[in-house]
Amino acid sequence: MTDTLFTPLTLRETEFRNRVMLSPMCQYSAEDGLANDWHRVHLGARAAGGAGVVMTEATGVEPRGRITPNCLGIWSDEHAEAIEPIVEFVRSQGATPGIQLAHAGRKASHRPPAEGSGPIPADEADGWETVSATDEPYPHANVDEGDLADTRRLDGEGVDEVIDAFATAAERAHDIGFEVAEVHAAHGYLLHQFCSPVTNDREDEYGGSFENRTRLLREVVEAVREVWPDGKPVFVRISATDWLPDRDSWDVDDSVRLAPVLAEAGADLIDVSGGGIHPDQAIPNAGPGYQVPYAEAIREGTDVPVAAVGGITEPTHADALVRNERADLVALGREMLRHPHWPLEAAHELGADVEWPVQYRRGRYD
Ligand SMILES: Cc1cc2nc3c(=O)[nH]c(=O)nc-3n(C[C@H](O)[C@H](O)[C@H](O)COP(=O)(O)O)c2cc1C
């Protein structure tokens, strides 16, 4: 039988009630990395709104891995305790809670978008030293070269610390009930900085060949898989392309090559996004489903399950992606900021029979 947007999906021993995922979206609302009422309402509303998987925003595995001082973190027990009731609420609504484990590398120590998004120098009160595959800072188009924040190239010991930080964060996440761990290796953040030849200028075993550049990501996925229970899935979010065809860069062929390597390391699904490594990127067309062809290429070339994301807003479009076997999961970002109950409304439009929260039953269309 053909799968639809509302057919449950089972990965390992974990069943998602449908194929809609709340895409990870930074809220820039945490203090010291701690979840608060904003996160409870944001994630809780999408769980009550019928999403299959509710993914947290990029959540720093260590303090210097946060994009901004207001990003979430999970580097201590206090952080785990702050988000635990939210995880419980998400589960109580029948949604599967996922955590995006993240390290921003040289794109850390930045101001939130509402404050201009620029780099915060390490010597300013809110700033800190960033680390990367390279010691070249992110070349912001609108910041003078001399004002770019320094970054420090990780040495072998530093690399091991990053791997440990991901694994420890995953252990904490499991302990408080998260059911999916997503390793963030997209959007020009640390793991992407190692994978892409645009940012990786290393000469050690983490630089040079495809195998060397992807080594850290592989080791992180293996370390997460080691502490993550067998029955729970691991996702990896990648940028399928750097959108830099004018130079030696990461492209879709690399992603098709990477997916089975990640599956071998313990990943169960590739969440396929794009870009973020360099401001020169040329996004070809940000219209409806603009990144779907990358997800499709990976799924077709490898049989590894994929999530598609990017400009997906229409229920019939999302449903067709699953029916036509172009994607296993469909992630919605901005559309679910506009419509927290998008899955419930989509089910109505598509004629699927789904449970509404008991409190909202009088709002059902039937
Ligand atoms: C406000 C906002 C914050 C975002 N934060 C993250 C993030 O924390 N991690 C991530 O992988 N992607 C992040 N993204 C990207 C989204 O997850 C999604 O991939 C992108 O918005 C394209 O999907 P859409 O067209 O459905 O919004 C963010 C996007 C937005 C709009």
Ligand as a Chemical Component Dictionary entry (heavy atoms), coordinates in Angstrom:
data_LIG
# 
_chem_comp.id                   LIG 
_chem_comp.type                 NON-POLYMER 
_chem_comp.pdbx_formal_charge   0 
_chem_comp.three_letter_code    LIG 
# 
loop_
_chem_comp_atom.comp_id 
_chem_comp_atom.atom_id 
_chem_comp_atom.alt_atom_id 
_chem_comp_atom.type_symbol 
_chem_comp_atom.charge 
_chem_comp_atom.model_Cartn_x 
_chem_comp_atom.model_Cartn_y 
_chem_comp_atom.model_Cartn_z 
_chem_comp_atom.pdbx_ordinal 
LIG C1  C1  C 0 14.006 31.093 12.642 1  
LIG C2  C2  C 0 14.745 29.931 12.046 2  
LIG C3  C3  C 0 15.687 29.267 12.811 3  
LIG C4  C4  C 0 16.368 28.148 12.289 4  
LIG N1  N1  N 0 17.214 27.438 13.109 5  
LIG C5  C5  C 0 17.714 26.257 12.679 6  
LIG C6  C6  C 0 18.389 25.383 13.573 7  
LIG O1  O1  O 0 18.490 25.631 14.779 8  
LIG N2  N2  N 0 18.896 24.231 13.067 9  
LIG C7  C7  C 0 18.747 23.886 11.751 10 
LIG O2  O2  O 0 19.234 22.830 11.332 11 
LIG N3  N3  N 0 18.065 24.684 10.896 12 
LIG C8  C8  C 0 17.523 25.830 11.331 13 
LIG N4  N4  N 0 16.758 26.588 10.486 14 
LIG C9  C9  C 0 16.435 26.059 9.149  15 
LIG C10 C10 C 0 15.086 25.330 9.165  16 
LIG O3  O3  O 0 15.122 24.185 9.991  17 
LIG C11 C11 C 0 14.667 24.905 7.738  18 
LIG O4  O4  O 0 15.588 23.958 7.261  19 
LIG C12 C12 C 0 14.617 26.092 6.774  20 
LIG O5  O5  O 0 13.910 27.175 7.362  21 
LIG C13 C13 C 0 13.926 25.716 5.459  22 
LIG O6  O6  O 0 12.654 25.173 5.710  23 
LIG P1  P1  P 0 11.300 26.058 5.596  24 
LIG O7  O7  O 0 11.271 26.606 4.200  25 
LIG O8  O8  O 0 10.204 25.069 5.875  26 
LIG O9  O9  O 0 11.373 27.130 6.617  27 
LIG C14 C14 C 0 16.116 27.726 10.966 28 
LIG C15 C15 C 0 15.185 28.443 10.190 29 
LIG C16 C16 C 0 14.498 29.505 10.715 30 
LIG C17 C17 C 0 13.463 30.199 9.864  31 
# 
loop_
_chem_comp_bond.comp_id 
_chem_comp_bond.atom_id_1 
_chem_comp_bond.atom_id_2 
_chem_comp_bond.value_order 
_chem_comp_bond.pdbx_ordinal 
LIG C1  C2  SING 1  
LIG C2  C3  SING 2  
LIG C2  C16 DOUB 3  
LIG C3  C4  DOUB 4  
LIG C4  N1  SING 5  
LIG C4  C14 SING 6  
LIG N1  C5  DOUB 7  
LIG C5  C6  SING 8  
LIG C5  C8  SING 9  
LIG C6  O1  DOUB 10 
LIG C6  N2  SING 11 
LIG N2  C7  SING 12 
LIG C7  O2  DOUB 13 
LIG C7  N3  SING 14 
LIG N3  C8  DOUB 15 
LIG C8  N4  SING 16 
LIG N4  C9  SING 17 
LIG N4  C14 SING 18 
LIG C9  C10 SING 19 
LIG C10 O3  SING 20 
LIG C10 C11 SING 21 
LIG C11 O4  SING 22 
LIG C11 C12 SING 23 
LIG C12 O5  SING 24 
LIG C12 C13 SING 25 
LIG C13 O6  SING 26 
LIG O6  P1  SING 27 
LIG P1  O7  DOUB 28 
LIG P1  O8  SING 29 
LIG P1  O9  SING 30 
LIG C14 C15 DOUB 31 
LIG C15 C16 SING 32 
LIG C16 C17 SING 33 
# 
